[in-house]
Amino acid sequence: MNAVIFLDIDGVLAPKERIQTYTMIEQLNKKLAYKKEDARIEALPNNLVNQIYHHFDAESCRMILKLCESFDAKIVLTSTWRLFFSLEQLKAILNIFDLGDMVIGCTDPDVPRYRMIQNYIEAHQINNYIVIDDLNMSRQFPSHFIAAQKRFDHGQYEKAVCLLQYQI
């Protein structure tokens, strides 16, 4: 592992837009579990799998995956989703878009988000990292922060590439 991506979900992978109506796909959790060879997905409620499948931005997820593969980076989740789902459930959720195996952990929820990232960096002696979030932390991480506005887009991907290239 060469780098860590501290990743939020809402406003980054899940756009900050009203969820469009969609047709529920019966047994999508089972179909995706089979396709992705990941039994953890089947254990998720089908309605949750449908919401994620239809609402997460596939292109944003692909760009995060490309960052992970290009820079041998792993993901640490900073999202409030970590308060409602276990690490294994979060890996299953993100594996719907092939990101599950990139997740190595979550930050501690007991302090402000920027502080929990700083604590994780110190505890794990991380030198190379980026923070992708819709919550502005540019002051705390001036040369490591990428602000997602509504979702992680191509311009932000290019900035992430530059920041990681500079560090590695």
N, C-alpha and C positions, 0 to 999 in steps of 0.2 A: 504494500500500500504506500503510495507516494503522497496522497493528499486526502483531505476530508472535506466533504460538502455538508455544511450544516443547513438542513433543508426544512422549510415550512411547507405545508400542503395547501391550505386555503389561500387563494390569491397567487399561488405559484403553479401548482399542478391542477388544482380545482379552481377554475376561473371565478372571479367575483362578479358573477352575473346570475340572474335568476335561472334556475334550472328549467330548461325547455322540457315540454312534455315528451314522453317517449313511450313506446310500447314495451311492456315488461316481457322479457324473454324467459320463458319457462325453463327451469333447471339450468340457468346460465352458470351458476356456481359449479355444477357438475360438469358441464361442457368445457368450461375454462380449466377446471382442475385436470381434466383428461388431456386437453390440448397442451397445457403448460407442464404437465406431469408434476403437479403440485397439489397434494391432498389437502393442504391447509386452506386452499380456496374453497373447496367443497364444504369445509366446516363453517364457512361464513354464511350468514343468512342470504338467501337468494335476492331479496329486495335490496340489501346493501350492495351486493355485487352488481346488480343492475344500475343502481345509483352511481356507483363509481365508474362502471363501464361507459355509461352514457354522459357523465358530467366531467370527468377528468379530461384534460386536454391531451390528446394522444401525441401531438407534436411536441408539447412541453416535456412530456415524459420521455420521448425519444431523444430530445436534446440533453436531458439530464443523464440518460443512459450513455449517450455518446461521450459526455464529459467523463463519466466513470471509466469507460473503456479506454479512452484516449490518454487519460492521465493516471490510470491505475488508482482511481479515487474510490472511496467508500462513503456511504451516507450515514449521517447521524441526524435523526429527526428531532426538530425543535417544536414541531406543531402541537397545538393543543389536543390533537387526535391521540397523543400518547397518554392523555388522561382517561380516555374512554376505551382504548384497545390495548391489549398486551403487545409486547414486541413481536411475538409470533403472528398475531393477527395483523399487525401493521405490515409485516413482511408479506403476508398473503395478499393483503389489500394492494400493496405496491407491485406485487408480482403479476397482477392482472395486466400491468403494462411493463412487465419484465424487469422491474426494479428491485424486487424483493431480495434477491441474493446480494445486492449492493449495500443493503442496510446492515450496519454493525451495532447500532445502538440508538438510544434516546437520551436527551438531556434530562437533568433533574428538574422536576416541576416546581420546586419550592422557592425559587428566587426569580427576579425579573429575567426575561429571555436573554438579554445581552449578558447578564451575569452568569447564567447557567452555561452559556457557550464559553465564556472565559474560564469558568471552573473546569469544564470538560477539556479545554485546550491545555490547561495547567496540569490536570490530573493525568492526562495521557501523553503529555510532552509532544504536542502536535505543532509542527512548524509551518506546514503547507496546508492552507485551507481557504475556503470561501464560505460566505454566509449568503444564502439566497432566501429572501423574505420580503413580504409586503409591509412589514413593520420597519420603519426607518432606523437603522443602526449604523449609519454611515459615520457618525461621530465616534462610536465605540470601535468600529472596524474600518478605518478609513481606506486602507488599501486591500481589503478583503471582502467588501460588501457589494452585493448586487441587489438593487431594489426592483422587485417585480411589482408592476402596477396593477394589472388585472390578472395576468398569468405570465409565466416565464416565456419570453418571446425570443426571436432570433437576435435582436440587438443585444439583449441581456446575455444570450449564449456567447456571442462574440466577446463581450466584456469578460465573461467567466473564463474563456479560453486565454485571453490576454493576461488576466490576473494569475491564472495557474501556470502559464508559460513563464511568467516573470519569477515565480516562486521556486519552480522546480529546476 
